[in-house]
Amino acid sequence: MTTPKEQGYFFPAEFAKHSATWLSWPHKEASWPGKIETIYPVYAEFIKRVAEGEKVKINVLDEAMKQKAIGYLQKADANLSHIEFFFHPTNDAWCRDHGPSFLINPIEKKKMIVDWGYNAWGGKYPPFDLDDVIPSLIGKHYGIPVVHPGIVMEGGSVEFNGRGTLLTTRACLLNPNRNPHLNQAQIEEYLNNYYGVNHILWLGNGIVGDDTDGHVDDLTRFVNEDTVATIVESNKQDENYELLQENLNELKGLRLENGKQINIVELPMPSAIVYEGMRLPASYANFYISNKYVVVPTFRDKNDDRALDILQHCFTDKRVIGLDSTDIIWGLGSFHCLSQQEPEV
């Protein structure tokens, strides 16, 4: 069988035009113990903002969950005509990682879905059988071809510039809890063939408190085809300081698919957020680029406005907005982790 890449398919950058954003309605109380009800108003506000510029498609268990969601969306004054529900049961809400990876073939004007294996970040949070089949359910609904590489891969572990470069971390993709039978070269072959890229850049470790073993979407993000925003900690006493300095230095030595150095924009970190003795992975890098807005998690922190201002200078064609993620981050992820874009072809 020819690979998606050989058939002319590739995974577009997030800043390319979307036809929709996919979400899985949060319902797992163990992900937000004692707090899940507090996340719905800001989650609904996130959906409202995204729906201003594109369709929003939400996986729900049943009619009762759909009606609960509609109730919150109505309170947020969201445009329900831009929101569609699908009865696709899930284990959890992290659609970036279990949702469909849409590839496009711009010449043939076709889409394809890659259904990677999903094991809840190395088997940490079973069960995950419902999440694992979400991409295939969506492909079946729309009659879109679905391919199964047969290895574990999460959307939050990879970042794209849309020109052939993919950015990831060794801490996550080379972790033996994902694909212990594969070495780095073999993993690169899968990335090239099934994401349609030709140039892979490896960073080291993710931030402290990230239970995904170092997803790149909490660390370094493409804001255009030759520029990344990367988080940097200014407090030398903070446990993220050294590893983020190492990440910054490593970034400076990397080159894009065309041989050029990457433009680097430094983003601050919020002050440490600790809940019940646990450091949470709060990061301004976990923003979501929708058609109309760049939605950035904020944390009631002195660096919130500075981070928003820096990102607004990166996105001259979109409005950058902050939404309070103080409760959402207790689930160990934020707006980017919760969403997956469907590109226009």
N, C-alpha and C positions, 0 to 999 in steps of 0.2 A: 504494500500500500504506500502511495506517495504521502509525504508529510504535508501538513498545512502550509509550511513555508514553500515547499516545492509546487504547491497549487496556487501560490500567489497571495496567501493570507498572512496578515500580521496583526499584532495588538497595538492599537493607536495610543498615543499619549492621552492622559486624562484631560489635558487642556484642549484637545480636539473636540469638535462639536459632538454632543450626545443626542441620541434620540430618546433616551430614558435613563433613569437611575433606579436600580433595584435595591430593595431593603427586605429584611425579615423582621416582622414586628416582635419587639422584645417581650418575653413572657417567662423566662427562666429566672425564678426568684433567687436561685443559688448564685447567679451571676451578679446580682445586686442585693445581697442579703440585707433585709430590713429596709431597703431603700427603693425598690423597683418602682413604686408608685410615684416617687419624686422625679423620675426621669422623663415621664410622659409629656409634660408640658413643653419642655425644651426640645424633646424629640419631635413633637408635632410642629414646633416652630421651624425646626430644621427642614422637615418635609414641606411645610408651607413655602419656605424660601426657594427650595430646589424646584418645586412645582411651578414657580413663576416663570421658569425658563425652559422646562422640559416635562415630559411625563414622569410620574413616579409610580413604580410598580412594586407592590408590597405582598410578600408571602405571609399568609395567615393560616391558622389551623382550621378554622370553621367560621360559620356565620356569626357566632357569639363574639369571637375575637375581632372579626371585621367590624361589627357594630361598636365594640369598645373603641377600636381605633378611630372610627368615624366620629365618635363623640369627642375625643381629644382634638381631632383635626378641625371639627366645627368650632370648638372653643378657640382654636388658634386662627380661625378665619381663613383656613386653607382653601384653595380652589379645588373642590372635589371633582370637578370635571377633568382635571389633569391627573387624577389619582385612580389607579386600578388595583384591584385585589385578586390574588390567586390563592386557591385552597391547596397550598403546598405546605404540609406540616414540617416544622423545623425543631431542632433541639435547642438552638440558641439564636442570638440576633446578629452574629458577626458575618454579615453578608459579603464583606470584602474577601473573606477567606473561604467561605463555602459556596458563594454565589457563582454565576456563570462568567467564564472568561471569554468575552466576545472578540473574535477576530473578524477582520473585514478583508474582502478582495475588492479594491476600488475599481478595477478594470471591469470585472464581471458584475459589480454591484451586488455582491452576495455577502452573507454573514455565516460564520461557523462558531460553534461553542466548543471550548475545550473543557472537559470534565476531568479535572485532576483528582487524584485521590485526596481525601481529607480525613485526618485522624485527630482533630482537636489539639493541634500543637504538640504532637508527640505523645498522644494518648493521655493527656492530662485530665480531660474533662469528659469521660464517657457518660451517657452514650452519645454517639455522633452519627449514627446510621441514617437518620432523616436528613441531616445537613449534607451528608456525602452525596445524595442523589439529586439535590436541588438543580444543578445545571442540566441534567438529563431531562427532568420534568419540564423545565422551561423550553428546552430544545424540542421536546415532543409536542408541547402546546402550540408552538409556532411553526413546526415543520422545518426547523433549522438543523442542519447536520451537526451531530455531536461526535467528537473524537475523544478517546480515552487513552492517554499516554501510559497509564498504569503505574504512576509514581505519585507520591505525596507532594503537593505544592499549594501554597497559600497566596492569595492576592496581595496581602500586606507585606509579603517578603520580597516583592519585585517592584521596580519603578522604571518607567520608560520615557525616552525622549521623543519617540515616534519616528526617529530617523535611523533606527537600527541598534541603538545602545540600550542595554538593560543594566540596571544597578541593583545589587543585592548585598547580602552579608554572609560571611563565612559562618558566623555564629548560628545562624538559622539553617541555611541550606545544606551545610556540611554536618549538621548535628546528627548523630547516629539514631536519634529517635524519629527521624523522618524517613530517610532512604539509606539504611546502613549498607546495602549491597552496592551502592554507587559511589565512585570517587568524583572529584571535582570536574575532571574532563568529561565524564559520562553525564553528569548533571548539566554541564554546559551544552552538551549535544541535545539533550531534551529541551532546554530553554531555547536554543536556536531553532530547532525544528518545530516546536509547538507554540512558540510566541512569535515566530517570524523575525527574529533579530539576528545580528551577525557580530555583535561586539558586547562582551559581558565584562562589567567592572565589579570587583569585589571589595567591599569594606569589611571591617572587623566585627566589633561588638555593638549591640544595641544598648539602650539606656537601662539604668537600674530600675527594677520593678516591672519590667516588661516580661510577662509570662510566656510570650511567644518565642523566646530565645533570640530576640534581636531583630524584629521586623524593621525593615528599612523605612516604613512609612511613619515611624516615630523619630526618625533620625535625619534623613536627607531626601529631599524631594525635587524633582524637575519642575521648574516654573515656566520654562520654555525649552527649546531644543538644545540650547547650549549653556543653560544656567540652572544651578541648583540653589535651594535654600537649605541650609544645614544648621542644626541647633548647636550652640556653644554655651557652656556654663562659665560664668565670670567669677563665681565664688570658688577659690582654690581649696576651701575646706569641704566642698560638696563632693559626694562620692561619684558624681558624674563628670567632674572636672577633667580628670586625666584621660578617661576613655573618649570624651568628646574632643579633647585636644589631639589625641591619636587619630581620631576619625578625620578631623580637619586637615591634619598633615598628610594623611593618606589621600584624601580628596585632591589636594594640591598636586600630587604626583600623577594623577590619573589623566588619561586623554580620551577624547570622544572618538567615534567611528571615523571621523575625518582627520584625526591626528591632532586636533586643537585642544588646548587646555580648557577645562571647565571654568566658566565664570561662577564664582562662589559668593553667595549672599549669606551673611551670618545672622541667624535668628537667636534671640535670647532664650533662656529657659525660665519658666516660672519658679518661684521658690518651692522647695520640697513640699509635697502634699503627702501627709502620713495619715492613714486611717486605721484605727485599731492596731497600731504598731507596724503597719505595712506601708512601705514606700510605694506610691502609685505612679504609673508611667505617664505623668502629665507632660505633654509636649505640644508646642505650637506647630510642630511639623505635621501633626495629624489633621491637617485641613483637607477639605473636599472641594475640588474645582468643579462647579456646576456650570451650566451654560451662562447663567446670569450673574451668579455670585461665587466668590471664594469664601466658604464658611469655615471659620477658624475657631477651635475650642479656646475659650478663655477660662480663667481660674480665680477670679476676684483678686488678682495679683497686680503688683506695681508694674510688671512688665507687659501686661495685657495690651495697653495702648501702643507701646513701642513695637511689639510684634505685629500688630495690625497695620501700623504705619509702614513698617519695612515691607510687608507683603503687598500693601497697596501700591508701592513703587514698583513691585515686580509684575503686577497685573494691571496694566494701564487700560485694558479693554473691559474689565469687570470690576464690580464693586466688592471690596473685601469687607466682610461683616464678622463680628465676634458673637458667639453664643456661649452662654455659661455652661461649661462642661464639668463643674465641680462635683455634681452628683453622678453624671454619666461615667466619669473616669473611675469611680469605685468599681465599675465592671471591668476595669483594666483595658479600656479602649475608648476611642472617641469617634468623631463623625466620619473620618476616613475608614476606620475599621468597620463601621456599621453599613457602609454603602458600596455599591459596585456599579460603575457606569456601563451603559450600553451605547456604543458609538453609532453615529450616523455613517451610512456607507456611501 
